[in-house]
Amino acid sequence: MNIENVSMRIILHAGNAKNHLHEALQDARNAAFHQIESKMKQASDELLEAHKLQTKFIQKDTGEGLKTLPVLLVHAQDHLMTVMSEKTLIEEMVEVYRNQHELKRKVDHLMEGSSMGKSE
């Protein structure tokens, strides 16, 4: 198993996931909630692929044992764990934006009703 290749593939999948997550967050900020589920699914799929690579590597390492720990592998692990943590935070932030949008919609509706009553 080529450590550099596996490391780069982990970084690639984690990076793709991060891009999808940040696109979903931007959609939430812009109240484009219909697009978020797809982007979150894509992010989850990318993270799953990265995690599978990591698991295979760990299983292989358990049998053979690494003589050294390459910096690229450490970076890949760090990148993956950071994106997984970001995913959890972004999921919460999407819900905050969703709730904020719903409250704004209700306030706007109430304000419209209030102003219509005054004009009559």
Buried (B, 14 or more C-beta within 10 A) or exposed (E): EEBEEBBBBBBBBBBBBBBBBBBBBEBBEEBEBEBBEEBBEBBBBBBEBBBEBBEEBEEBBEEEEEEEEEEBBEBBBEBBEEBBEBBEEBBEBBEEBBEEBEEEEEEEEEEEEEEEEEEE
